Amino acid sequence: MTTDLFACFPEARASREEMAEGAVLLRSFIGDSEAGLLAALRDIVAQAPFRRMFTPGGHQMSVAMTNCGSAGWVTDRSGYRYDPEDPETGKPWPAMPPLFRELADRAAQSGGFSGFEPDVCLINRYVPGAKMSLHQDKDELDFGAPIVSVSLGLPAIFMFGGLKRADKPRRFRLEHGDVAVWGGPSRLFFHGVAPLAEGSHPAMGPQRLNLTFRKIR
């Protein structure tokens, strides 16, 4: 990461777009939280650098990941799970900054979910060509809490389907500062990210960062 990645952008007015029952897209939602958000990200990545993990089948993910909070989502030959320690350092994951929690709670409330208290944040780094196949977020013990997903950097195509993998997903273009929230009847909907297109964001360069807030217990 470079200093430019964490440069600030002017605040924009947020708007709301329905994706499905229980799922909304909040455009330009981060607003004036951006400077603190990106500074906190710099500190997290300094403690727990991005890495491309391997799936249980031995496939290396195209997306690089790190985490913050009480646990981190990891994948390796033994399976998918949340682990309180970073397997690369043997140390606890970086603490979740208060600003992260505040942003996630505010977004959840705007999406119709009050009292959201995330305990983990997955941080994904996409470069051109990287993608996330359709999947369900089901490694958590608490499905009553929503998922809050913050987009930074290059635009991406978010695919949001249904309860079955075969359900045709709708496609939404996510821009820098957009926040997606889904829960309730949409909590276990399949979703993913299409291969990231070539490009360069004015401050973050040729990449996209995605912060996904979850309550796992």
C-alpha positions in Angstrom: 0.0 0.0 0.0 1.1 3.6 -0.6 0.2 6.8 1.1 -1.9 7.8 -2.0 -4.2 4.9 -1.3 -5.4 6.7 1.8 -6.0 10.1 0.3 -9.4 11.7 1.1 -12.2 12.4 -1.3 -14.9 15.1 -1.0 -18.0 14.1 0.8 -21.0 13.1 -1.4 -24.7 12.8 -0.6 -25.9 9.3 0.1 -28.9 7.8 -1.6 -30.7 4.5 -1.0 -31.4 1.7 -3.6 -33.4 -1.5 -2.8 -31.6 -4.7 -3.9 -34.1 -7.2 -2.5 -36.4 -7.6 0.6 -34.0 -6.8 3.5 -31.2 -5.7 1.2 -30.3 -2.1 0.4 -27.4 -0.3 -1.3 -26.5 3.0 0.3 -24.7 5.2 -2.3 -21.8 7.4 -1.2 -22.6 6.5 2.4 -19.2 6.9 4.1 -19.2 10.7 3.6 -16.9 12.5 6.0 -15.9 9.2 7.8 -13.5 8.6 4.9 -10.3 10.2 6.3 -10.4 8.3 9.6 -11.5 5.1 7.9 -8.6 5.0 5.6 -6.1 6.0 8.3 -7.4 3.1 10.4 -7.0 0.8 7.5 -3.4 1.7 7.1 -2.7 0.8 10.7 -4.6 -2.6 10.4 -2.7 -3.6 7.3 0.6 -2.7 8.9 -0.1 -5.2 11.7 -1.7 -7.9 9.6 -0.7 -7.6 5.9 -2.9 -8.8 3.0 -2.4 -12.4 2.0 -4.0 -14.7 -0.6 -5.4 -17.7 1.2 -5.9 -21.3 0.0 -9.3 -23.0 -0.1 -9.7 -26.5 1.4 -9.3 -27.9 -2.1 -5.9 -26.2 -2.6 -7.0 -23.3 -4.8 -5.4 -20.0 -4.1 -7.9 -17.2 -3.9 -7.5 -14.3 -6.4 -8.6 -11.9 -3.6 -6.1 -11.0 -0.9 -7.5 -10.7 2.6 -6.9 -9.6 6.2 -9.1 -9.0 9.2 -9.7 -7.0 12.3 -11.9 -7.6 15.3 -12.2 -10.4 17.9 -11.6 -13.0 15.2 -10.7 -13.3 11.5 -12.1 -15.4 8.7 -9.5 -17.8 7.4 -9.4 -20.7 4.9 -6.8 -23.5 4.4 -6.6 -27.2 3.9 -8.5 -27.8 7.1 -11.6 -25.7 6.1 -13.3 -22.4 6.5 -13.5 -20.9 9.9 -13.1 -17.9 12.2 -9.9 -17.8 14.2 -9.0 -15.4 17.0 -5.3 -15.4 15.9 -3.7 -14.5 12.6 -2.2 -17.8 11.5 0.7 -16.0 9.9 1.8 -14.2 13.0 0.3 -16.2 15.8 -1.0 -13.0 17.3 -4.6 -11.7 17.8 -6.0 -9.8 14.8 -5.9 -6.0 15.1 -8.7 -4.6 17.2 -11.6 -3.2 15.3 -11.4 0.6 15.4 -14.4 2.4 17.0 -15.0 4.3 13.8 -15.5 1.0 11.9 -18.1 -0.1 14.4 -19.9 3.3 14.3 -20.0 3.2 10.5 -21.3 -0.3 10.4 -24.0 0.4 12.9 -25.0 3.6 11.2 -25.3 1.7 7.8 -27.2 -1.1 9.4 -29.7 1.3 10.9 -30.1 3.0 7.5 -30.8 -0.5 6.1 -33.5 -1.2 8.7 -31.5 -3.1 11.2 -31.0 -1.5 14.6 -28.5 -2.6 17.3 -25.9 -4.0 15.0 -22.8 -4.8 17.0 -20.2 -6.4 14.6 -17.3 -8.3 16.2 -15.3 -9.0 13.0 -14.4 -7.2 9.8 -13.1 -9.0 6.8 -11.0 -6.8 4.5 -10.6 -7.9 0.9 -8.3 -6.5 -1.7 -9.2 -6.9 -5.3 -6.8 -6.2 -8.2 -7.9 -6.3 -11.9 -9.0 -9.9 -12.7 -9.7 -10.8 -9.1 -13.2 -12.0 -8.3 -15.4 -13.7 -5.6 -17.5 -16.5 -6.7 -21.2 -16.8 -5.7 -21.4 -17.9 -2.1 -23.4 -17.6 1.1 -22.0 -16.1 4.4 -22.9 -19.0 6.7 -19.8 -19.5 8.9 -21.4 -17.2 11.5 -23.5 -18.5 14.5 -25.8 -15.4 14.4 -27.9 -15.2 11.2 -30.1 -12.6 12.9 -27.6 -9.9 12.3 -27.1 -8.3 8.9 -24.0 -8.1 6.7 -22.6 -4.6 6.1 -20.2 -4.3 3.2 -18.2 -1.1 2.4 -16.6 -0.5 -1.0 -13.5 1.6 -1.6 -11.4 2.2 -4.7 -12.2 0.8 -8.2 -15.8 0.2 -9.1 -17.0 -3.5 -9.0 -20.0 -5.4 -10.2 -21.7 -6.9 -7.2 -23.9 -10.0 -8.0 -26.8 -10.5 -5.6 -28.8 -13.7 -6.1 -31.2 -15.7 -4.0 -31.3 -18.6 -1.6 -30.3 -21.1 -4.3 -27.0 -21.0 -6.1 -29.0 -21.4 -9.4 -31.0 -18.2 -8.8 -30.1 -15.7 -11.3 -28.3 -12.8 -9.6 -29.0 -9.2 -10.1 -25.9 -7.0 -10.9 -25.1 -3.8 -9.1 -22.2 -1.4 -9.8 -20.5 -0.5 -6.6 -18.5 2.7 -6.5 -16.1 4.1 -4.0 -17.9 5.0 -0.7 -21.0 2.8 -1.4 -22.2 0.5 1.4 -24.4 -2.6 0.9 -26.5 -4.0 3.7 -28.4 -7.2 3.7 -30.2 -9.3 6.4 -33.5 -10.8 7.4 -35.0 -12.6 4.4 -31.9 -11.8 2.3 -29.3 -12.8 5.0 -28.3 -16.1 3.3 -28.7 -14.9 -0.3 -25.9 -16.0 -2.7 -23.6 -13.1 -3.7 -20.3 -12.5 -5.3 -18.1 -10.0 -7.2 -17.4 -10.3 -11.0 -13.8 -10.1 -12.1 -12.5 -6.6 -11.4 -12.1 -4.5 -14.6 -8.8 -2.8 -15.4 -8.6 0.7 -14.2 -6.9 3.0 -11.7 -8.7 4.9 -8.9 -7.5 8.5 -8.4 -6.2 7.8 -4.9 -6.1 4.1 -4.5 -4.6 3.0 -7.8 -5.5 -0.2 -9.6 -7.4 -1.9 -6.7 -10.5 -2.2 -4.7 -10.9 -2.7 -1.0 -14.0 -4.2 0.6 -14.8 -4.1 4.3 -17.4 -6.7 5.4 -18.7 -6.4 8.9 -20.3 -9.4 10.6 -21.5 -10.6 13.9 -20.3 -14.1 14.4 -21.6 -14.9 17.9 
